[in-house]
Amino acid sequence: MSTLLRLVVNGLDSTLGSIAGAIFLTLLGQVLQAQPHLADALYGAIVMVFLLFLPGGLAGLLAYARGHRMAVAPVAEGSNG
Protein backbone atom coordinates (compact mmCIF):
# COMPACT_ATOMS: atom_id res chain seq x y z
CA MET A 1 0.00 0.00 0.00
CA SER A 2 1.48 3.33 -0.97
CA THR A 3 2.05 6.37 1.19
CA LEU A 4 -0.04 8.43 -1.24
CA LEU A 5 -3.06 6.19 -0.62
CA ARG A 6 -2.67 6.56 3.15
CA LEU A 7 -2.34 10.34 2.96
CA VAL A 8 -5.32 10.77 0.66
CA VAL A 9 -7.61 8.49 2.65
CA ASN A 10 -6.55 9.67 6.13
CA GLY A 11 -6.47 13.40 5.50
CA LEU A 12 -3.78 15.72 6.78
CA ASP A 13 -3.29 16.89 10.38
CA SER A 14 -5.98 14.72 11.90
CA THR A 15 -5.51 12.02 14.50
CA LEU A 16 -9.10 10.85 14.10
CA GLY A 17 -8.72 10.69 10.31
CA SER A 18 -5.52 8.65 10.71
CA ILE A 19 -7.24 6.18 13.00
CA ALA A 20 -10.30 5.88 10.74
CA GLY A 21 -8.08 5.54 7.66
CA ALA A 22 -5.95 2.85 9.29
CA ILE A 23 -9.05 0.84 10.19
CA PHE A 24 -10.54 1.29 6.70
CA LEU A 25 -7.34 0.35 4.86
CA THR A 26 -6.61 -2.60 7.16
CA LEU A 27 -10.08 -4.03 6.62
CA LEU A 28 -9.81 -3.41 2.88
CA GLY A 29 -6.45 -5.19 2.80
CA GLN A 30 -7.97 -8.19 4.57
CA VAL A 31 -10.84 -8.35 2.10
CA LEU A 32 -8.48 -8.06 -0.88
CA GLN A 33 -6.27 -10.94 0.23
CA ALA A 34 -8.68 -13.25 -1.53
CA GLN A 35 -8.48 -11.14 -4.74
CA PRO A 36 -4.91 -9.76 -4.94
CA HIS A 37 -5.17 -9.04 -8.68
CA LEU A 38 -7.87 -6.43 -7.96
CA ALA A 39 -5.91 -4.60 -5.26
CA ASP A 40 -3.98 -2.12 -7.44
CA ALA A 41 -7.02 -1.17 -9.51
CA LEU A 42 -9.17 -0.72 -6.41
CA TYR A 43 -6.51 1.33 -4.61
CA GLY A 44 -6.22 3.58 -7.66
CA ALA A 45 -9.98 4.02 -7.80
CA ILE A 46 -10.05 4.87 -4.09
CA VAL A 47 -7.40 7.56 -4.56
CA MET A 48 -9.38 9.08 -7.44
CA VAL A 49 -12.68 9.05 -5.52
CA PHE A 50 -11.11 10.62 -2.44
CA LEU A 51 -9.33 13.32 -4.46
CA LEU A 52 -12.49 14.21 -6.37
CA PHE A 53 -15.19 13.89 -3.72
CA LEU A 54 -13.43 13.88 -0.33
CA PRO A 55 -10.40 16.18 -0.62
CA GLY A 56 -10.10 16.31 3.18
CA GLY A 57 -9.95 12.52 3.38
CA LEU A 58 -11.81 10.63 6.07
CA ALA A 59 -10.86 13.43 8.48
CA GLY A 60 -12.90 15.86 6.37
CA LEU A 61 -15.81 13.45 6.15
CA LEU A 62 -15.80 12.91 9.92
CA ALA A 63 -15.59 16.66 10.58
CA TYR A 64 -18.49 17.25 8.19
CA ALA A 65 -20.52 14.56 9.95
CA ARG A 66 -19.85 16.29 13.28
CA GLY A 67 -20.99 19.60 11.84
CA HIS A 68 -17.59 21.25 11.43
CA ARG A 69 -16.28 22.37 8.11
CA MET A 70 -12.60 21.72 7.36
CA ALA A 71 -10.75 24.30 5.32
CA VAL A 72 -9.76 22.93 1.93
CA ALA A 73 -7.43 24.91 -0.31
CA PRO A 74 -9.41 26.58 -3.12
CA VAL A 75 -8.81 25.45 -6.68
CA ALA A 76 -7.63 28.22 -8.98
CA GLU A 77 -9.85 28.81 -12.00
CA GLY A 78 -8.18 29.04 -15.38
CA SER A 79 -9.01 31.80 -17.82
CA ASN A 80 -11.05 30.81 -20.82
CA GLY A 81 -9.69 33.42 -22.86
VEXDREN-642078 format. One record per residue: residue number from 0; residue in three letters; x, z, y of N, C-alpha, C, CB in turn. Coordinates in pm, 1 decimal, always signed. Glycine has a CB too. Example, Ala and Ser with C-alpha at 12.3 -4.5 7.8 and 13.67 -1.06 7.14 Angstrom:
% VEXDREN-642078
{nuti 0 "ALA" {+1319.0 +780.0 -569.0} {+1230.0 +780.0 -450.0} {+1320.0 +780.0 -330.0} {+1130.8 +904.6 -447.3}}
{nuti 1 "SER" {+1285.0 +708.0 -225.0} {+1367.0 +714.0 -106.0} {+1290.0 +787.0 +3.0} {+1408.4 +572.5 -59.8}}
This chain:
% VEXDREN-642078
{nuti 0 "MET" {+85.0 +0.0 -116.6} {+0.0 +0.0 +0.0} {+90.1 +0.0 +123.6} {-97.0 +122.5 -0.6}}
{nuti 1 "SER" {+59.3 -82.5 +218.6} {+147.6 -96.8 +333.0} {+119.2 +7.6 +440.5} {+134.5 -235.6 +391.3}}
{nuti 2 "THR" {+218.0 +27.7 +524.0} {+204.7 +118.9 +636.8} {+100.8 +66.6 +734.8} {+339.8 +138.3 +707.2}}
{nuti 3 "LEU" {+94.5 -63.7 +752.8} {-4.2 -123.6 +842.9} {-145.9 -87.0 +799.2} {+12.3 -276.8 +847.3}}
{nuti 4 "LEU" {-172.9 -96.0 +670.1} {-305.6 -61.5 +618.9} {-337.9 +83.5 +650.7} {-313.9 -86.2 +466.8}}
{nuti 5 "ARG" {-243.4 +172.2 +628.2} {-267.3 +314.7 +655.8} {-293.6 +338.6 +803.8} {-147.5 +399.1 +610.0}}
{nuti 6 "LEU" {-215.3 +275.4 +890.8} {-234.2 +295.6 +1034.3} {-368.5 +242.9 +1082.1} {-122.7 +228.6 +1111.5}}
{nuti 7 "VAL" {-406.5 +126.5 +1033.8} {-532.4 +65.5 +1077.4} {-651.7 +147.2 +1028.9} {-543.0 -79.1 +1025.9}}
{nuti 8 "VAL" {-648.1 +191.2 +905.3} {-761.3 +265.4 +849.5} {-768.2 +406.7 +907.8} {-750.6 +272.0 +696.0}}
{nuti 9 "ASN" {-654.5 +474.3 +920.0} {-654.9 +613.0 +966.6} {-686.7 +625.3 +1114.5} {-521.7 +676.9 +938.7}}
{nuti 10 "GLY" {-636.9 +535.3 +1195.6} {-646.8 +550.4 +1340.3} {-524.7 +626.3 +1388.6} {-778.3 +623.7 +1381.1}}
{nuti 11 "LEU" {-496.3 +613.3 +1516.0} {-378.0 +677.6 +1572.4} {-412.1 +813.9 +1631.6} {-314.9 +588.5 +1679.1}}
{nuti 12 "ASP" {-317.5 +906.3 +1624.6} {-329.4 +1037.7 +1688.9} {-452.3 +1115.7 +1646.0} {-331.8 +1021.2 +1837.4}}
{nuti 13 "SER" {-481.9 +1115.0 +1519.1} {-597.8 +1190.1 +1471.8} {-569.0 +1250.4 +1335.7} {-722.0 +1100.3 +1465.2}}
{nuti 14 "THR" {-571.2 +1381.2 +1329.9} {-551.5 +1449.5 +1202.5} {-669.7 +1424.0 +1110.1} {-532.1 +1600.6 +1224.1}}
{nuti 15 "LEU" {-789.2 +1432.3 +1165.5} {-909.6 +1410.1 +1084.6} {-914.5 +1267.3 +1031.0} {-1035.7 +1439.5 +1167.3}}
{nuti 16 "GLY" {-876.7 +1170.1 +1113.7} {-871.6 +1031.4 +1068.5} {-768.5 +1011.0 +958.6} {-841.0 +939.7 +1185.1}}
{nuti 17 "SER" {-655.8 +1080.5 +968.9} {-552.4 +1070.5 +865.4} {-600.9 +1127.5 +733.0} {-425.3 +1143.1 +909.7}}
{nuti 18 "ILE" {-670.9 +1238.6 +740.3} {-723.5 +1299.9 +617.8} {-830.6 +1210.2 +555.3} {-781.8 +1440.6 +647.8}}
{nuti 19 "ALA" {-923.8 +1161.2 +638.7} {-1030.4 +1074.4 +588.0} {-971.9 +944.6 +532.3} {-1132.7 +1043.4 +699.5}}
{nuti 20 "GLY" {-872.5 +887.9 +601.3} {-808.0 +766.2 +553.7} {-734.2 +786.5 +422.9} {-712.9 +714.9 +657.3}}
{nuti 21 "ALA" {-666.5 +900.4 +409.3} {-595.0 +929.4 +285.3} {-692.0 +941.0 +167.7} {-513.4 +1058.6 +299.7}}
{nuti 22 "ILE" {-803.5 +1006.1 +190.5} {-904.6 +1018.9 +84.5} {-960.7 +880.9 +49.1} {-1019.6 +1114.7 +128.8}}
{nuti 23 "PHE" {-997.6 +803.1 +150.8} {-1054.1 +669.8 +129.2} {-956.7 +580.1 +53.2} {-1091.1 +605.3 +263.1}}
{nuti 24 "LEU" {-830.9 +575.9 +98.2} {-733.7 +486.2 +34.7} {-692.8 +533.8 -104.1} {-610.4 +473.0 +121.9}}
{nuti 25 "THR" {-690.8 +664.4 -126.3} {-660.7 +716.3 -260.1} {-771.2 +678.5 -358.3} {-643.0 +869.7 -256.1}}
{nuti 26 "LEU" {-895.5 +698.9 -315.8} {-1007.6 +661.9 -403.4} {-1011.0 +511.9 -428.3} {-1140.6 +707.5 -342.3}}
{nuti 27 "LEU" {-984.2 +433.6 -325.7} {-981.3 +288.4 -340.8} {-871.0 +246.1 -437.4} {-961.2 +220.7 -204.5}}
{nuti 28 "GLY" {-755.4 +309.7 -427.8} {-645.2 +279.8 -519.4} {-681.4 +311.7 -663.8} {-520.8 +357.7 -479.1}}
{nuti 29 "GLN" {-753.5 +421.0 -684.5} {-797.0 +457.2 -818.7} {-895.3 +354.8 -874.7} {-860.3 +595.9 -818.0}}
{nuti 30 "VAL" {-986.1 +308.9 -791.8} {-1084.2 +209.6 -835.2} {-1015.2 +77.3 -868.1} {-1191.7 +188.5 -726.6}}
{nuti 31 "LEU" {-915.1 +41.3 -788.0} {-848.4 -88.3 -806.1} {-744.9 -89.1 -917.9} {-782.1 -128.8 -678.2}}
{nuti 32 "GLN" {-719.2 +22.8 -980.6} {-626.6 +23.1 -1094.0} {-679.0 -63.4 -1207.5} {-603.1 +166.0 -1143.6}}
{nuti 33 "ALA" {-808.7 -70.3 -1220.6} {-867.8 -153.0 -1325.3} {-862.1 -301.6 -1290.3} {-1012.1 -111.1 -1349.8}}
{nuti 34 "GLN" {-850.9 -335.5 -1161.3} {-848.2 -474.1 -1114.3} {-729.8 -495.1 -1019.1} {-981.8 -510.5 -1043.8}}
{nuti 35 "PRO" {-606.7 -485.6 -1066.5} {-490.8 -493.5 -975.6} {-476.6 -628.9 -906.7} {-364.1 -463.8 -1051.9}}
{nuti 36 "HIS" {-528.7 -736.0 -966.0} {-516.9 -867.9 -903.6} {-604.3 -880.6 -778.2} {-554.8 -976.4 -1004.0}}
{nuti 37 "LEU" {-701.1 -793.4 -761.7} {-787.1 -795.8 -643.4} {-734.6 -709.2 -529.7} {-925.6 -750.8 -680.5}}
{nuti 38 "ALA" {-636.0 -625.6 -556.7} {-590.7 -526.0 -459.7} {-543.0 -588.9 -329.1} {-479.6 -442.8 -519.5}}
{nuti 39 "ASP" {-453.1 -686.2 -334.7} {-398.0 -744.2 -212.0} {-505.7 -811.2 -127.3} {-289.1 -845.2 -246.1}}
{nuti 40 "ALA" {-594.2 -883.6 -191.1} {-701.7 -950.7 -117.2} {-794.6 -847.8 -52.8} {-782.1 -1044.1 -210.7}}
{nuti 41 "LEU" {-827.3 -743.4 -126.3} {-916.5 -641.2 -71.8} {-849.6 -563.8 +40.7} {-960.9 -545.3 -181.7}}
{nuti 42 "TYR" {-722.6 -530.6 +26.3} {-650.6 -460.8 +132.5} {-645.0 -547.3 +258.6} {-507.9 -424.0 +86.1}}
{nuti 43 "GLY" {-622.0 -675.9 +243.6} {-621.8 -766.2 +358.1} {-757.5 -772.7 +426.4} {-580.0 -904.4 +314.8}}
{nuti 44 "ALA" {-862.5 -777.8 +346.4} {-998.0 -780.1 +402.3} {-1029.1 -649.6 +475.4} {-1101.7 -804.5 +291.1}}
{nuti 45 "ILE" {-982.7 -538.5 +422.0} {-1005.5 -408.9 +487.1} {-935.8 -404.3 +622.5} {-955.6 -293.3 +397.6}}
{nuti 46 "VAL" {-812.2 -453.0 +628.6} {-739.9 -456.2 +756.5} {-816.7 -540.5 +857.3} {-596.3 -512.0 +737.6}}
{nuti 47 "MET" {-864.8 -656.6 +816.4} {-938.1 -744.0 +908.1} {-1067.5 -678.0 +956.7} {-969.7 -877.7 +839.8}}
{nuti 48 "VAL" {-1142.0 -616.3 +867.5} {-1268.2 -552.1 +905.1} {-1242.3 -437.5 +1001.7} {-1342.8 -500.9 +780.3}}
{nuti 49 "PHE" {-1139.9 -356.9 +973.6} {-1111.2 -244.5 +1062.1} {-1063.3 -292.3 +1198.5} {-1006.7 -153.0 +999.2}}
{nuti 50 "LEU" {-980.1 -395.5 +1203.5} {-932.5 -445.6 +1332.1} {-1045.5 -506.7 +1414.3} {-822.6 -548.5 +1310.7}}
{nuti 51 "LEU" {-1139.0 -573.2 +1349.3} {-1249.1 -636.9 +1421.2} {-1360.5 -539.9 +1460.2} {-1306.5 -747.2 +1337.3}}
{nuti 52 "PHE" {-1399.5 -453.8 +1368.1} {-1518.6 -372.3 +1389.2} {-1491.6 -224.0 +1412.9} {-1607.8 -386.4 +1272.8}}
{nuti 53 "LEU" {-1376.7 -173.9 +1370.0} {-1342.7 -32.9 +1388.4} {-1200.3 -20.9 +1441.9} {-1357.6 +45.2 +1255.2}}
{nuti 54 "PRO" {-1176.6 -62.8 +1565.9} {-1039.5 -62.4 +1617.6} {-979.4 +77.4 +1627.8} {-1036.3 -127.7 +1753.0}}
{nuti 55 "GLY" {-1061.0 +180.3 +1629.3} {-1010.1 +317.5 +1631.3} {-988.7 +373.3 +1492.3} {-1104.5 +406.8 +1707.0}}
{nuti 56 "GLY" {-1011.1 +291.7 +1389.3} {-995.5 +338.1 +1251.5} {-1105.9 +435.9 +1213.7} {-858.6 +403.7 +1232.5}}
{nuti 57 "LEU" {-1082.9 +507.5 +1105.2} {-1180.9 +607.5 +1062.7} {-1191.0 +719.7 +1164.8} {-1143.9 +664.4 +925.1}}
{nuti 58 "ALA" {-1082.2 +745.8 +1238.6} {-1086.2 +847.7 +1343.3} {-1188.9 +809.5 +1449.5} {-946.6 +865.9 +1407.3}}
{nuti 59 "GLY" {-1191.7 +683.9 +1488.6} {-1290.0 +637.4 +1586.4} {-1430.9 +644.0 +1533.2} {-1258.9 +496.8 +1628.8}}
{nuti 60 "LEU" {-1448.6 +609.5 +1407.1} {-1580.7 +615.0 +1345.5} {-1630.2 +759.6 +1337.8} {-1577.1 +551.8 +1204.9}}
{nuti 61 "LEU" {-1542.0 +850.9 +1299.2} {-1580.0 +992.3 +1290.8} {-1611.5 +1049.0 +1429.3} {-1467.6 +1074.1 +1224.6}}
{nuti 62 "ALA" {-1532.3 +1011.4 +1530.0} {-1558.5 +1058.1 +1665.9} {-1692.1 +1004.0 +1716.4} {-1444.6 +1015.8 +1760.4}}
{nuti 63 "TYR" {-1721.0 +878.8 +1686.1} {-1848.8 +818.7 +1725.3} {-1965.2 +891.4 +1657.7} {-1851.4 +668.5 +1689.2}}
{nuti 64 "ALA" {-1946.7 +924.4 +1529.8} {-2051.9 +994.5 +1456.1} {-2076.0 +1134.5 +1513.9} {-2014.9 +1004.4 +1307.0}}
{nuti 65 "ARG" {-1970.9 +1195.8 +1567.9} {-1985.2 +1328.4 +1629.0} {-2035.3 +1320.1 +1771.7} {-1853.1 +1402.2 +1626.1}}
{nuti 66 "GLY" {-2046.6 +1200.2 +1826.4} {-2098.9 +1184.2 +1960.4} {-1993.3 +1169.3 +2067.3} {-2184.1 +1298.0 +1993.0}}
{nuti 67 "HIS" {-1867.1 +1163.1 +2029.1} {-1759.3 +1143.0 +2124.9} {-1715.9 +998.4 +2120.7} {-1640.4 +1236.7 +2095.8}}
{nuti 68 "ARG" {-1672.4 +949.8 +2231.1} {-1628.2 +811.4 +2236.9} {-1477.6 +808.6 +2254.7} {-1698.8 +734.8 +2351.4}}
{nuti 69 "MET" {-1405.1 +747.7 +2160.5} {-1260.2 +735.6 +2172.2} {-1226.6 +621.0 +2265.1} {-1194.8 +714.5 +2034.4}}
{nuti 70 "ALA" {-1120.9 +638.8 +2341.7} {-1074.8 +531.6 +2430.0} {-1000.6 +427.6 +2348.5} {-984.3 +587.0 +2542.8}}
{nuti 71 "VAL" {-1042.7 +303.2 +2359.5} {-976.3 +192.6 +2293.2} {-925.5 +100.3 +2402.2} {-1072.0 +118.0 +2193.7}}
{nuti 72 "ALA" {-802.6 +54.0 +2387.9} {-743.1 -31.4 +2490.9} {-829.0 -157.1 +2508.9} {-596.5 -69.8 +2453.4}}
{nuti 73 "PRO" {-859.1 -192.7 +2633.7} {-940.9 -312.4 +2657.7} {-865.7 -440.0 +2621.6} {-985.1 -318.1 +2804.0}}
{nuti 74 "VAL" {-939.1 -538.1 +2580.3} {-881.3 -668.2 +2545.5} {-884.5 -754.5 +2670.1} {-958.9 -736.7 +2426.9}}
{nuti 75 "ALA" {-770.5 -813.5 +2704.1} {-763.4 -897.9 +2822.4} {-835.3 -1029.6 +2796.6} {-616.9 -923.2 +2862.8}}
{nuti 76 "GLU" {-913.5 -1073.4 +2893.2} {-985.4 -1199.6 +2880.8} {-898.2 -1312.5 +2932.7} {-1119.7 -1194.8 +2957.3}}
{nuti 77 "GLY" {-895.6 -1420.8 +2860.8} {-818.3 -1537.6 +2903.9} {-899.7 -1620.4 +3002.2} {-776.5 -1624.0 +2782.4}}
{nuti 78 "SER" {-830.5 -1696.5 +3085.4} {-901.4 -1781.7 +3180.4} {-939.4 -1912.2 +3113.2} {-815.7 -1808.3 +3305.9}}
{nuti 79 "ASN" {-1056.0 -1958.8 +3140.4} {-1105.5 -2082.2 +3080.9} {-1080.1 -2203.4 +3168.4} {-1252.3 -2070.3 +3052.9}}
{nuti 80 "GLY" {-1004.8 -2183.5 +3271.6} {-969.1 -2286.2 +3342.0} {-977.2 -2364.7 +3450.9} {-977.5 -2328.1 +3302.0}}
